[in-house]
Amino acid sequence: MIRLFARALAVSTLALSPLAVSAHEAGAKPAHGAQANAPAGPAVTLGTLEISGAFTRATLPNAPVGGGFLTIANTGTEADRLVSAEAAIAKDTQIHEMAMEGDVMKMRQLADGIEIPAGETVTLAPGGLHIMFMGLNTALVEGETVPVTLTFEKAGSVTVDLAIGAAAAAAPKAMGH
């Protein structure tokens, strides 16, 4: 089932590519082949966790899935763990990773979440760790925001706003990409 959603995400991204090219031709986007950086949602602090660079990508109407990306810096002396994410825009919200298995890129749910080691930063970015919105209830529209509630094992829960960038948006510049 996860493979089906990954395939649908890839197809929906490819299907949106002409839109990005059309916008470029109107002079609103960077040179052909270059990805515009997504806007970032506002930074949020929860205890010793600093969450920044939160964004997602626009989708077509009826797209079944979307991804969420952000950076979590743990300034504390103890590790914490992102254990779940919830969003009203989807029937199910999961924590996923993309990883190479041999010559094949595969996506899988991380049932135990993601550890945020003490004094380190973990980035959820396209092609790697990410939040997966499965069964979208609505299209994600560029320029809007999506509230997502993140729950950490020790720090508790916090709601962050993911800025919606273009369908092929790269990570915000603040994420160092």
JOCOR-V79854 format. One record per backbone hydrogen bond with DSSP energy under -1.0 kcal/mol. CO is the residue of the C=O (numbers start at 1). NH is the residue of the N-H. E is the energy in kcal/mol with one decimal. If there is no record, write none. Layout:
# JOCOR-V79854
co:CO nh:NH e:E
co:CO nh:NH e:E
This chain:
# JOCOR-V79854
co:1 nh:5 e:-2.0
co:2 nh:6 e:-2.7
co:3 nh:7 e:-2.5
co:4 nh:8 e:-2.4
co:5 nh:9 e:-2.6
co:6 nh:10 e:-2.4
co:7 nh:11 e:-2.7
co:8 nh:12 e:-2.8
co:9 nh:13 e:-2.1
co:10 nh:14 e:-2.3
co:11 nh:15 e:-2.7
co:12 nh:16 e:-1.2
co:16 nh:19 e:-1.1
co:16 nh:20 e:-1.5
co:17 nh:21 e:-2.2
co:18 nh:22 e:-2.7
co:19 nh:23 e:-2.5
co:20 nh:24 e:-2.1
co:21 nh:25 e:-2.3
co:22 nh:26 e:-1.2
co:23 nh:28 e:-1.8
co:24 nh:27 e:-2.2
co:31 nh:34 e:-2.4
co:36 nh:170 e:-2.7
co:44 nh:51 e:-3.5
co:46 nh:49 e:-2.3
co:48 nh:75 e:-3.0
co:49 nh:46 e:-2.9
co:50 nh:73 e:-2.9
co:51 nh:44 e:-2.8
co:52 nh:71 e:-3.0
co:54 nh:41 e:-2.6
co:54 nh:163 e:-1.9
co:55 nh:69 e:-2.7
co:56 nh:165 e:-2.8
co:60 nh:63 e:-1.9
co:64 nh:135 e:-2.3
co:64 nh:136 e:-1.5
co:66 nh:133 e:-3.0
co:68 nh:131 e:-2.6
co:69 nh:55 e:-2.6
co:70 nh:124 e:-3.7
co:71 nh:52 e:-2.5
co:72 nh:122 e:-2.9
co:73 nh:50 e:-2.8
co:74 nh:119 e:-1.1
co:80 nh:116 e:-3.5
co:81 nh:153 e:-2.8
co:82 nh:114 e:-2.0
co:84 nh:151 e:-2.6
co:86 nh:149 e:-2.8
co:87 nh:90 e:-1.3
co:89 nh:137 e:-4.0
co:92 nh:134 e:-3.3
co:94 nh:132 e:-3.3
co:95 nh:110 e:-3.4
co:96 nh:130 e:-2.4
co:97 nh:108 e:-2.1
co:99 nh:106 e:-2.9
co:101 nh:104 e:-1.6
co:104 nh:101 e:-3.3
co:106 nh:99 e:-2.8
co:108 nh:97 e:-2.0
co:110 nh:113 e:-2.1
co:114 nh:82 e:-2.8
co:116 nh:80 e:-2.0
co:117 nh:120 e:-1.8
co:120 nh:74 e:-3.0
co:122 nh:72 e:-3.0
co:124 nh:70 e:-1.1
co:125 nh:128 e:-2.1
co:130 nh:96 e:-3.1
co:131 nh:68 e:-2.7
co:132 nh:94 e:-2.5
co:133 nh:66 e:-1.7
co:134 nh:92 e:-2.1
co:135 nh:91 e:-1.5
co:140 nh:59 e:-2.1
co:141 nh:144 e:-2.1
co:144 nh:164 e:-2.7
co:146 nh:162 e:-3.0
co:148 nh:160 e:-2.9
co:149 nh:86 e:-2.1
co:150 nh:158 e:-2.2
co:151 nh:83 e:-2.5
co:151 nh:84 e:-1.5
co:152 nh:156 e:-1.0
co:156 nh:152 e:-3.4
co:158 nh:150 e:-3.2
co:160 nh:148 e:-2.8
co:162 nh:146 e:-2.0
co:163 nh:56 e:-2.5
co:164 nh:143 e:-2.7
co:165 nh:58 e:-1.8
co:166 nh:169 e:-2.0
co:170 nh:38 e:-2.9
co:172 nh:175 e:-2.0
co:173 nh:176 e:-2.2
